[in-house]
């Protein structure tokens, strides 16, 4: 049997400096073998301990649920991976310039990916390029400064590009906002309902939702834009401007729900095995970053937190301090949810924590096997 004592201590030692609250859920060989909550929702006074059913803002783990919802539509023949996005979203068309984009960590500053006088034909961008972050779309834009959701979506639909498509991997929230809009058009329903219908309900993930009404939610950071600590609403500013429902962020969940979602890829309980193989196969690689469809793949860098896992492992992280990793070779799923942004946006602590947890779990598995 796996020894959880040291795994437990690793997370306990990270609280409250790295994150005030955390949950860990582990599936091994098809069974939920560990599920625990740590810390407090109010670290200053410690009156409300984190519970197993406490919801966490999962940030970009949302992208995995949206990708999966989209892949159910591919399986049903409603859309093709190599189809042009413009066939579903006609507004994404026309020749557009290549320009620097807003730095998400330093508002007011710009990031230049490519100096290029050429223009990109937006109508040629494919669904696969959105899923692999090779579309040429900017990583991020200041959507939340627009006055309304409609104005923000107009900014997305009319966006410039930041590099030549297929020449770089630039992780793009803009691309996944478009993917969410495509799902809405294909299903003729709002994205939250489409994700629930295609993914959450079939898998029985009752604790996963957009815009939760529960009061048992781990708070995130003090928001400079909203001028208050965020609790019970989405941390991501752009997702907030979009009404809390978007393709790139917005879902809240528990570690056990996230782990069960991950286990569905080992069981092929929602998507067909052939679909899962394509999603988790290497689609693109750029400067050591390896991507499948929606998923980040195992890193060859020994310092990376996925390196301890099998070379066929795949997963994703969320800016708020969340992660899901799936390791077919070990029949292992690890869901670690935290609210590390409670203290700000320095990522060093959460990177160390993920790596330590993954390494200890794999060491235990190898010892127990």
JOCORKA-V576834 format. One record per pair of residues at least 24 apart in sequence whose C-alpha atoms are under 7 Angstrom apart, sorted by sequence separation. I is the first residue (numbers start at 1). GAP is how many residues later the second one is. D is the distance in whole Angstrom. If there is no record, write none. Layout:
I&GAP&D, I&GAP&D
This chain:
15&24&6, 95&24&6, 96&24&5, 137&24&5, 138&24&5, 95&25&5, 96&25&6, 136&25&6, 137&25&6, 95&26&4, 96&26&7, 136&26&6, 94&27&5, 95&27&6, 136&27&5, 93&28&7, 94&28&6, 136&28&5, 21&29&6, 93&29&5, 94&29&6, 136&29&4, 321&29&6, 92&30&6, 93&30&4, 135&30&5, 92&31&6, 134&31&6, 135&31&6, 139&31&6, 134&32&5, 139&32&6, 140&32&6, 139&33&4, 140&33&6, 211&33&6, 134&34&6, 138&34&6, 139&34&6, 140&34&6, 210&34&7, 280&34&7, 134&35&5, 137&35&7, 139&35&6, 210&35&6, 104&36&6, 133&36&5, 134&36&6, 138&36&7, 86&37&5, 101&37&6, 133&37&6, 137&37&7, 102&38&6, 133&38&5, 137&38&7, 84&39&7, 101&39&7, 102&39&5, 133&39&6, 84&40&6, 85&40&6, 101&40&6, 102&40&7, 210&40&6, 84&41&6, 85&41&5, 120&41&7, 210&41&5, 84&42&4, 85&42&6, 209&42&5, 210&42&6, 83&43&5, 84&43&6, 208&43&7, 209&43&6, 82&44&6, 83&44&6, 120&44&7, 208&44&6, 209&44&7, 82&45&6, 130&45&5, 208&45&4, 81&46&5, 82&46&6, 130&46&7, 207&46&6, 305&46&7, 81&47&5, 207&47&6, 114&48&7, 113&49&6, 114&49&5, 208&49&7, 305&49&6, 113&50&6, 207&50&7, 305&50&4, 308&50&6, 304&51&7, 308&51&5, 205&52&6, 192&53&6, 305&53&7, 309&53&7, 191&54&7, 308&54&7, 99&61&7, 101&61&7, 98&62&6, 99&62&6, 100&62&6, 266&62&7, 97&63&6, 98&63&5, 99&63&5, 96&64&5, 97&64&6, 98&64&5, 262&64&6, 92&65&6, 96&65&7, 98&65&6, 91&66&6, 92&66&7, 180&66&6, 180&67&4, 179&68&6, 177&69&6, 177&70&5, 263&70&6, 176&71&5, 177&71&6, 262&71&6, 176&72&5, 259&74&6, 173&75&5, 259&75&6, 259&76&5, 258&77&6, 255&80&5, 255&81&6, 255&82&6, 149&92&6, 89&93&6, 144&93&6, 148&93&7, 149&93&5, 88&94&6, 144&94&5, 149&94&7, 143&95&5, 88&97&7, 144&97&5, 70&113&6, 66&114&7, 169&117&6, 168&118&7, 220&119&6, 219&120&7, 221&120&5, 218&121&7, 220&121&6, 221&121&4, 220&122&4, 221&122&6, 219&123&7, 221&123&6, 69&126&6, 72&126&7, 66&129&7, 69&129&5, 69&130&6, 132&152&7, 132&159&6, 132&160&6, 55&161&6, 56&161&6, 132&161&6, 54&162&5, 55&162&5, 56&162&5, 131&162&5, 132&162&6, 54&163&5, 55&163&6, 131&163&5, 54&164&7, 41&177&5, 57&177&6, 41&178&7, 66&181&6, 63&184&6, 62&185&7, 63&185&5, 62&186&6, 63&186&7, 62&187&5, 60&188&6, 62&188&7, 60&189&5, 62&189&6, 59&190&5, 59&191&6, 59&192&7, 58&193&6, 57&194&6, 58&194&5, 57&195&4, 58&195&7, 56&196&5, 57&196&7, 21&197&7, 55&197&6, 56&197&5, 55&198&5, 56&198&6, 55&199&5, 72&199&7, 54&200&6, 53&201&6, 35&221&7, 67&227&6, 25&230&5, 64&230&6, 24&231&6, 25&231&5, 63&231&7, 64&231&7, 23&232&6, 27&232&7, 26&233&7, 25&234&6, 61&255&6, 61&256&6, 60&257&6, 61&257&5, 60&258&4, 59&259&5, 60&259&7, 58&260&6, 59&260&6, 59&261&6, 58&262&7, 57&263&7, 58&264&6, 56&281&7, 29&302&5, 28&303&6, 29&303&7, 28&304&5, 27&305&6, 28&305&7, 27&306&5, 26&307&6, 27&307&7, 26&308&5, 25&309&6, 26&309&6, 25&310&5, 24&311&6, 25&311&7, 24&312&5, 23&313&6, 24&313&6, 23&314&5, 22&315&5, 23&315&7, 22&316&4, 21&317&6, 22&317&7, 21&318&6, 19&319&6, 20&319&7, 19&320&6, 19&321&4, 18&322&6, 19&323&7, 18&331&5, 18&332&6, 10&347&7, 7&350&6, 7&353&6, 7&354&7, 3&361&6, 2&362&6, 2&363&6, 2&366&6, 1&367&6
